[in-house]
Amino acid sequence: GRTFAKVSRWFPSSKLCSVCGAVTEAMPLQVREWICVCGVVHDRDINAAINILAAGRADRLNACGGLVRPSFEMAQSREAGSHGSAAA
């Protein structure tokens, strides 16, 4: 019942502000908390998790939050195959 979405290895998840979308140029790995130009203070790992979740959802959701593709469901027995009646 889960959906798996792969995000590019080069997606700047920890350097991308999850609030305003600004990308920080350089950020050494030892930096665990940073302040964006919009003033929001980010924990690097939590911010990355928010961005990765949003990137995964972007493939499946439209602008209003609805699913882009309908979910897959098994055809009901009355819907599958021929009905045995002659075409008119």
C-alpha positions as CSV (number, residue, x, y, z in Angstrom):
1,G,0.0,0.0,0.0
2,R,3.0,2.3,-0.3
3,T,4.3,4.4,-3.2
4,F,8.0,4.6,-3.9
5,A,9.5,7.6,-5.6
6,K,13.1,8.0,-6.5
7,V,14.7,11.4,-6.2
8,S,17.9,12.3,-8.1
9,R,21.1,11.8,-6.2
10,W,22.0,15.4,-7.1
11,F,18.7,16.9,-5.8
12,P,19.8,19.7,-3.3
13,S,17.5,18.5,-0.6
14,S,19.5,19.8,2.4
15,K,20.5,23.1,0.7
16,L,17.0,24.0,-0.6
17,C,14.8,26.1,1.7
18,S,11.5,24.2,2.2
19,V,9.7,27.5,2.8
20,C,10.8,29.9,0.1
21,G,12.7,27.6,-2.4
22,A,16.1,29.4,-2.2
23,V,19.1,27.2,-2.7
24,T,22.2,27.9,-0.6
25,E,25.4,27.7,-2.7
26,A,27.8,25.8,-0.5
27,M,27.2,24.0,2.8
28,P,29.9,21.8,4.4
29,L,28.6,18.5,5.9
30,Q,29.4,19.7,9.4
31,V,26.8,22.4,9.2
32,R,23.7,20.9,10.9
33,E,21.6,24.1,11.2
34,W,21.4,27.1,8.8
35,I,19.4,30.3,8.3
36,C,17.9,31.0,4.9
37,V,17.8,34.4,3.3
38,C,14.0,34.4,4.1
39,G,14.9,34.2,7.8
40,V,13.8,30.6,8.6
41,V,16.1,28.5,10.7
42,H,16.5,25.0,9.3
43,D,17.7,21.8,10.8
44,R,19.6,20.3,7.9
45,D,18.1,16.7,8.2
46,I,14.5,17.8,8.8
47,N,14.6,20.3,5.9
48,A,16.0,17.6,3.6
49,A,13.3,15.2,4.6
50,I,10.6,17.8,3.9
51,N,12.1,18.5,0.5
52,I,12.4,14.8,-0.4
53,L,8.8,14.2,0.5
54,A,7.6,17.2,-1.5
55,A,9.7,16.0,-4.5
56,G,8.2,12.6,-4.4
57,R,4.7,13.9,-4.1
58,A,5.2,16.3,-7.0
59,D,5.2,13.4,-9.5
60,R,1.9,12.1,-8.2
61,L,-0.1,15.2,-7.3
62,N,-1.6,18.1,-9.3
63,A,-1.6,21.7,-8.1
64,C,-4.7,21.2,-6.1
65,G,-3.3,18.1,-4.3
66,G,-5.4,15.6,-6.2
67,L,-3.8,12.5,-7.7
68,V,-2.6,12.9,-11.3
69,R,-3.0,9.3,-12.2
70,P,-5.9,7.2,-11.1
71,S,-5.0,4.3,-8.7
72,F,-4.8,0.8,-10.1
73,E,-7.7,-1.5,-9.2
74,M,-8.6,-4.9,-10.3
75,A,-11.4,-5.1,-12.8
76,Q,-14.6,-6.5,-11.3
77,S,-15.7,-9.9,-12.7
78,R,-18.7,-8.3,-14.4
79,E,-16.4,-5.8,-16.1
80,A,-13.7,-8.1,-17.4
81,G,-13.9,-10.2,-20.6
82,S,-16.8,-10.6,-23.0
83,H,-20.4,-10.7,-21.8
84,G,-21.4,-13.4,-24.2
85,S,-24.0,-11.3,-26.0
86,A,-23.9,-10.6,-29.7
87,A,-23.0,-7.1,-30.7
88,A,-26.0,-5.2,-32.1
